[in-house]
Amino acid sequence: MGEIPMTDTGVRRTVLPGGLRVVTEHVPGVRSASVGVWVGVGSRDEGPTVAGAAHFLEHLLFKATPTRSALDIAQAMDAVGGELNAFTAKEQTCYYAHVIDDDLPLAVELVSDVVLNGLCRASDVDVERQVVLEEIAMRDDDPEDLVGDAFLSALFGDHPIGRPVIGSTDSIEAMRATQLRGFHLRRYRPDRMVVAVAGNVEHDHTVELVHRAFADRLDPAAAPMPRREGRFRPHSAPDLQWINRDSEQAHLAFGVRAFGRHEGEQRWPLSVLNTVVGGGLSSRLFQRVREERGLAYSVYSSVDTFADTGAFSVYIGCQPENLGEVASLTRGVLEEVAADGITDAECARAKGALRGGLVLGLEDSASRMNRIGRSELSYGNHRSVSETLARIDAVTTQEVSAIAATLLARPFAASVAGPYRRARELPAPVRRLVDS
């Protein structure tokens, strides 16, 4: 066990035997503590026959441990007024608790018990299967989420990055307890875990709590699992997907493959580009589509970043009869930015928005825990807020314009949800998004 010094970030880091990393950040002026056990496992680690296993397992581990029932787990957290939850993404799963600082020992022990010792009983699988199926149905009732999942499938094909985190009805109905127990045993290893804690906490005390909770899993002789960086290989070219829905609105998402998080410093100008294009009320898309033309209520752009690839996309919801005009107008904005770049004023405004959003988003211990947990799991290092603000400030208009010219020349993928039964019923400008 040894502590690895950090810079002036305020983050302290200790690596326990077996590779388990513990990172903490003391947040002055708060009486709370947030604990997150981050596992470097997500839906991209699944084979097609177990699509949705990482998310299903996240649900299942809360059902029972050798010493606690689901009710015991819920009552223990309710008794201290805390929050206990989890989420699954493409490349990580996080189990977290938010409590007052005096209850930090309970939070560490409870979250660790769930993550390490969840039983995955067959009877619980059958019950939780219905919950996950309801969650899929809820996703299907939300066209914005539905079209977002379809867009990533259109962009990445049958590569695991393109599959929905939640899985499919068929894969969830076929999932068995033995498969989930095997996934848990193979993937949930200390060398793929980070315990992140932020708030009114003391590092050495936190390390002691984590060491106690993980004591029987800390094997210094365990061989580390290989990292996934550099593994992305596209299975197919970007294409067009559509979902027939009897809805009042048509929903469109389209975009291109972008950069992985380890591809140099491109994420900073890409963040500025995203803000200029569709990141706020003054963005080009919001002004052109909503303010000047009134063609949509919701229009924005977004960036998804994975270890070795990513996505830059635009979403619009509009009346079906306006979808063709909206697609043409939005594509025109992107072509304009690719050809002519952005202005100095846009760059300055976007950097100000990013700076403000970063600082205001770190006002509580939960957000601080998320920041240090993600940083440790994704990069293995930590920037101070000041360092990050300085990197944002250093982005130039020319850098952003160069990123736009490179990125927006790539092939587009698109997805549509709306009253369209076949491809030829889609407006021609939508079909041309992918054909051009």
N, C-alpha and C positions, 0 to 999 in steps of 0.2 A: 504494500500500500504506500502510495506516495503522492504528495501534493505537487502539482505542476503550476509554476507561477504564471499569472496572467499579466496583461498590461494594466493600464490605469482604468480598466473597465469597471472595477468594483466586483467583478466576477471571480470567484475562487473555484478551483477545480482539483479534484482528487480522483485518481484511478485506483480502484480496488483490485484485489487478485481476480483473475479471470477476465479482466478488461472492463468491468462495470465502471462507468464514469459518473461522478457526482459533481454537479455544478450548482453553486449557490450565489445569490446576490442579495445583499442587505439593502433594504429599501427604507430610508429614514422616514419617520413620521407616520408609519402605519402600524396597526395592531393586528394585521392579518398575516397568514402564511399560505402560499400556494405550492402544492406538491404535484409534480407530473412525472410519471414513469413513461418515458418515450421508448418505443420499440421500433427499430429500423426495419419494419415489415409492413407491407401494405398489399394492395390488390395486384401490383405488378409482380409480386412473388408467387402468384397463383398460376397453376395450369388451367387450361380451359374446362376441365372436368370438375374443378373445385372453385369456379369463379364465384366470388363473394365470400370465400372462406374467412379471410382476415376480418371482415366486418361482422360476419356471423359469430366468429369466435369472440370478438369484442363484446357482443351482447351476452354470450353464453357464460363467460367467466364470472359475471356478476351473480349468477344463479346460485352458486354454492361453492364453498371451500371445505376442507376437512373439519374446520372448527366453526363455520358460520353458514347459516342459511341465507337466502336472499333477503328475508325479513330481518335477520340479525344485522346484515350489512346496512340495510336502509335505516334501521332504528339507531345503529351506532352513530351514523352521520347526522340524522335528524336530531338526536339528543344534544348535539353541540351546535346546532344551527348552521351546519356546513353544507357544502355542495360537493357531490360526488358524481362524476360522469366520465365519458370517454368519447373519442372520435377516431374514425379510420379514414385514411387518405390513400393516395396511390402508392406512397413509399414509406409511410409511417403510421403507427397507431399510438395514441396517447391516452393514458388513464390518469385522471387528475382529481385533486380535492382542493377545496378552498375553505379554510377554517380560520378562527382566531388563533393568534400565535401560541397561546397556552396549549392548544390541542394539536400542535405539530406532531408529537409522538404518535397519537392515534392516527392521524392522516397518513403518515409514512407507513405505519404497520398495516393499516387497512388496505391502502392501495397496493402495497407490495403483496399482501395475502391474495388479493383478487388476481393480480397479474401472474403470480408464480404458481398458485395452488388451486385455481379454478378447476372444478372436477370434470366438466364436460360430460355429464351423465346423459345417457340416452333419453331418459324421461324428460330432462330439461331441454334437450335438442328438439324434441317434438313440440314442446310448448313454445320455445323461442322461435322456432321455424315460422309459426303463425304470425309472430310479431314482426319478423323480417319481411314476410310476404305483405303484411299491412304497410310496412314502410315503402316497399316497392310500389304498392298501389297508390300511396300518398305521393311518391315521386311522379308517377304517371299522371296524377291529377294536377301537377304543377308544371305547366308547359315550359316555363323558363328552365327548370331543372332538367326536364326531359330533353329539350332541344340542346342543352349544354352537354349532356351525356352523349347524345347522338352526334354532336359536332366532333367530340374527341374520337369517337368511333370512325367518323368519316375521315378525320385527319390522320389517324394512326392505324386504321384497319384492325386486324385481329391481333395486333401486338398487345401485350398485357396493359400497356399504357392507355390503349383505346377502349378497354372494357370498363363498364361501370363498376365503381367500387362496391356497390350494393349487390352485384351479381344479377342474375336473371331469375324469373319464376322457375324455370326448368332446373337450373343448377341448385337453387335453394331447396326445392322439393326433393331433389335427389341426394342432398348432403346427408352424410351419416356421422354418428358420434365418433367412430373410429378414425374417419378422415380428419375431423376437427382436432381430436386428441393428438394425432400424428403431426398436424400442422403446428399445434402448440408446442409439442415436444421438440420438434426440429428447429423451429424458427425463434422461439422466445428464449434466447441465450443472453447471458450477461454482457458478452462482448458486443451485442447489438442493442444494448440498452443504455439509456441515459436517465439518471434521476436528477431532475431540475427542481430547485426549491428557491423561492423568492419571497421576500417580505421581512418581517421583524424576526430574522433568524440568524443564528451564529454557525459558521461553517463547520467547525470541528464537532460541535454537538450534532449537527445534521448528519455528518459522515458516520458518527457512532450509531445513530438511529438506523441509517441505511445498512450499515455493516451488520447490525443485529438482525434486520429483517431479511437480508439476503444470505445469511451466514452459511447455509448448507448448499448454496449454489456457486460460491466463489472458489472455483477450482483454477489455480494458477497454471495448471498443465493443459487446460482445455485449448484446443486448436481454434484460432479465430475463423469465422466464416468469411468468405471472399467478399470484397466490396463490389458494388454493381456498376461503378462508373465506367463509361466507355462501352457499355454493352449494347446500346440501342442500335438496332438494325431494322429499318422499316420493312414491313412485309408487303406493302402495297402503296400505290400512289394515292394522294388525297382524292376524295370523291364527294358525291352528293348523296345525302340521305334525307328521306322525308317520312313523316309520320302523319297518317290521316287522322284528323281530329275534327269533330263537329263543334267548332269553337267560334266565338265572336271575334277573336283576333288570330292573325297569323304571326308566328314567331320564327325569326331567322337568326341563325348564328353562322358566321363564316370567318375564316382566317387562315393563317399559315403556321407551319412549324417554325419554332423560334429556337432560342439558345438554352443549353443546359446550364445549371448553376455553376459548373466548374469551367465554363468557357470564358476565361479571362474576366475582364471588367465590363463586359457588354451589358450586364444587368442594370447598370446605373443609367446610361443613356436610353436603354429600353424602357425603364420606368418613367423617364421624362417623356419619351415618345408616347407612351400609353396615356399619360396625363393630358398631353396636348390633344391627342386624337379623341379620347372619349372618357376622360377621368373626372370631369366636373361640369359645373353649370356653364363655364366659359369655354369648354372644349369645342373643337370644330364640329364634331358630330352633334352635340347637343344644340349648338347654335344653328347649324344648317338644317337639321332634320326636324327638331321640335320648335325652336324659337322662331325661325324664319318661315317655316312651311307648315308647322302644326301637324306633321304626318305621324307622329308617334308620341306616346307619353314616356316610355322607357327606352333609352338608347345609351349605350355605353360600350367601352372597350375594356379588355382585361388581359392579364398575362398569367399563364400557368407555367411554373418552372419545375422541372424534374432533374434528376442527377445528370442526365446526358442528353436531354432534349427539352423542348418546351412548346408553348403555343401562344400566339398573339391572336386575339379574336374580337369580334364585334357582335353585340346582341341588339336586336330591335324587335319590339312588339308593335304591331300596327293592324289596321283594318285590312282584311284580305284583298280588297280592291285596290289598296295602296301599296301592296307588297312589291310589285314590279318597279314603281317609281322610287320607293325607299331603297331597294337594292341598287338601282342605278345611281342614285344620289350618294349613297354611302360608299359604293365602289369608287365613285368620282372623287370623293374626299381623300380616300387612301391613295389613289393615283396621283392626285395633286401633291400630297405630302411626299410621296416617293420621288416625284419629278423635281419638285421645287424646294423640298425641305421645310423647315419651320423657321419662324422669325425669332429674333433675339428677345422680343417682348414675350412671345409664347414660352420660350425656354425659361426666362426669368420667372414668369408666373407659375409655371409647372414646378420649378425647383422650390419656390416658396410653398406651394401646396404640399409637396412631399415632405419638406422640413416640418411644417406645422402638423401634418398628419402623423409623422413619426413621433414627435415629442408628446403631442396630446394623447396618442395611443398608448403611452407608457406611464400612465398616471396611477396604476394600481398594481398590486402584487401579481395578479393573474396574468396580466399582459407581460409583465417582466419575466415571469416563469416561462411563458410561451416563447419569448424572444431568446432566452438563453438555452432553452431546450432544443429549439429548432436549430440554432447556431451550432451547438455542440454536435447534434446528430448529423447535420448537413455538411459542416465545414471543419469541425474540430477546433475552432478558434472563435474568438469573440472580439468584435469591434466595440469601442465605447460609443455612446450616442454622439459625442463630439466628433469622433473619427468618421462616423457615418454621415453626419451633417456636412463635414468638410468634403467628403467624397461626392455628395450630391452637389455641393456648391461648385466643385471642379468640373462638372459636366459642361461641355460647350455646345453651342448651337450646331457647329460643324459635326461634332460627334453624333448628335441625335439625327441630323440629316443624313449622315452616312449610313447609320443603322437602318433608317427608313428605306433608303434606296436599295440596300441589300435584302432586307427582310421582305418588303412588299413586292419584290420581283419573284418571289417563290410561288409555287402552285398553291391555289386556294382549295380548301375544303369547305363544304357548307352543309347545314342541316336546317330543315324546315318542319314545323309542326303546324298544321292547319287543315282546312277543308279541301285537301288534294288527294285523290285516290291513286293517281299514277303520275309519273314524271312529266308527261306531256301537259298535264293540267297546271303545272307550275308556271308562273310568268317567265317569259323568255329571259329577262335580265337576271333572274335567279339562276336559271340553267347556265347562263353564260359566265357566272361567277367561277364555275369550275371548268368549263370548256375553254375559256380564254387563256 
